[in-house]
Amino acid sequence: MHARERPDVAALIWYGAVLSWSDLDRASDAFAASLQALGVNKGDPVVLFLSNCPQYIVAH
């Protein structure tokens, strides 16, 4: 929703690096496509072993 309504607004600021809502949307779509390419299907369990970082937000 925010990616469509506020694409250029900061969604995440990490050590001074800004990730906009559209950046976050694009990155999460790319991550989902990567999982699909690996054969992960809807409903399959996926473990996230990440610390507090932007990649965790993208993957979650």
Number of C-alpha atoms within 10 A of each C-alpha: 8 13 16 10 10 13 16 14 15 15 17 17 11 10 6 7 10 13 18 19 21 19 19 21 19 14 17 17 14 14 16 16 13 12 14 12 10 9 10 14 12 8 6 8 8 10 7 10 6 11 8 8 10 16 15 12 13 17 17 9
